[in-house]
């Protein structure tokens, strides 16, 4: 693949030259019965080369206001204004939520994770006093229906199901009875808001 002004060229031990194609390289390796470990190492090689190219690309811009230090963004779709995001290691993410989940899984510094968590407000995620500490939520619209989407501090996303949220909390085994009580109140409150909005809209027809 061409990375900026650079071209990746690979020569196999069989003397086969491969340019600009990870797929072709994988095909050659399978033809010559390379091991799965070799194929996986090739994948890692390409990922690192692409990451290095992204970090040196002018297409990615620093965005200290809406991203943690060291992260960058670029406009992915000009018409919609949708952005994609680049971590300090050079790996891309389609949104901040995916970046946040990656940071948790990769065990980033807790302060960096917390910083990204607070940047999620730029994607309409909100904190709420009735949700467990560091949880967020947002309301998503599907047709004429609004659903509640929950993002836990563990990075798990759960859509439109109080039961599934409750089961998740039980599986983690660190949430208190007070947390469960507050969660019930949260869903009652948000569900009530949605019913009220639907009723007002219906009466105004």
N, C-alpha and C positions, 0 to 999 in steps of 0.2 A: 504494500500500500504506500502511496505517496504521502509523506508527512511534511507539510510545508514545501520546502524546496528539496527535501531529501527523498531518496528512493531506497526501500529495503531490498537488498539482494542477498539471496541465500544460495550457497553451493553445498549440495549434499556429499556424503562420502562416496557416492556412486558417480560424482562428477556432474550431476544435473543442476543446472542453474535456474533459480526461480526468482522472479521479480514481482514485487508489489502484490503478492497474493498469499495470505495465510491459508486460504482454502486449498489452493494448488499445492502448497507445502504439505498440508495434512494429507492430501490425496497421494502424493508421492510416498509419504511415510507409510501409509496403509498398503500401498502397492508392494513396497519392499519389506513389509511385515515388521515395522518398527514397533517397539513395545508401547503400551499405554502410558507408561511413565515418560517415555521420550515425547509422545504427542502432547502430554500435559505440560511438559517443560517448554515445548514450542509455543503453546498457548501463553504461558507466563512470559516468555521472551517478547512476543508480539504486544502483550498488554503493557509491558514496561517501556518498549520503544514508543508505542502510541502515547503513553502517559507523558514521557519526556517531550514528545513533539507538542502535545497540548500545552504543557507548561511554558514552552517558548513561543507559543503562537500569540500573535497580536489580537486574535479574535476574542480571547478571554480577557475580561477586565476586572480589576479590583472593585469590590463593592462592600466597603466597610460598614455602610449604613444598614444593609439588609442581610449581611453574611458575617460569620466569625472571621477573625484575622487569618489571612492565608488562603481563604477561599475566593474563587472568582466566578463570574457569570458571563453569559453571552446570550444574545437574542436568538432563540431557536426558530421562532416563527414570526416574521416581521408583521404580518397582518394582524395576528392575535396579540403580539407583544409577549408571547410566552418565552420564558428564559430556561436555560439549562445551567447546571452548576458544576464547578470543578473543585475537587478537594486538593489540599496541598500536595498530595502524592500524585496528582494528575489523572485521577479517575472521575468520569463524568456521572451526573445524576440528573434525572428529568425534573426533579422538584426538591424543595427543602425537606419535605417529609421523608423521602427516600434517603436523602443525605443524613438526616437525623437517625434513621433506623440503622444505617451503615455504621455511624459513629458509635452507637450503642453496641452493635454486634462486634465491631473491631476494637472495642474497649478503649476509646479515646479518653483523654483526660476529662474527668467529670466537669470541670469548669468549661471546657470547650463544648461538651454535650449540652450543658445548661445554656450556654450562649446560643447555640443553634436552636434549642427548644424555644427560646424567647424570640428568635427571628421568625418562627413559624406564624406569628401574627400577620406576616406579609402574605400568607396564603390562607388568611381568614380563620386560622385556628385560634381558639380562645381558652383562657383559663376560667375556672368557675369554683366558687367557694365550696360548693357541695360535692365536687369531685375530689378523689384522692390527690395527695400532693404531687405536683408536676404532671398531672394528667391534663389533656386538652380535648376540646371538642369543636365540631363545626356542623352546621346544618347544610346538607346537600339537597339540591332539588332534582327530582326525577319526574319529569312531566309535571303533573299537577300535585305531586306528592313530595313532601319534605321528609328527609330521614335524618336521624341523629347519628353522627359518626364520632367515635371515641378513639383517642390515641393515648395509650397508657405510657407511663414512665419507663416501661420495659421495651417500648417501641412497637407493641402490638396494636394493630388497627382493627376495630370492631364496628360494623355498621348495623344500625337499626335493630338492635337486639339487647334488651335489658338482660334477658336470660343468659345470653352468651357472655356478656360483660360480667355477670354474677359468677358464672362458672369459671371464667378466667381468674377472677379474684380468689375463688376457693382453691384453684390449682396452684396459685403462687404461695398461698399460706402465710401471708404477712399482713393481710388487711384485717382490720378490727370490725367489731359489730357496728361501731359508730360509722365506719366507712360504708358498710352495707346500707345502713339506715339513710345516710346522706345520699347515696346513689339512688335509692328509691325516690327520695324527695326530688332529686334532680330530674329524673325521668318523668315524674308526675308534673313538675313545673313546665318542662319543655314540651311535653305532650299536650298539656293544657293550653300553652301559648299557640300551638299549631291549630288546635281545634277552634280557638277563639278567632284566629285569622281566617280560617275557612268559613266560619259562621258570618263574620263581617263581610267577607267577599260575596257570600251567597245572598245576604240581605241587600247588598248594594246592586245586585243584578237588575 
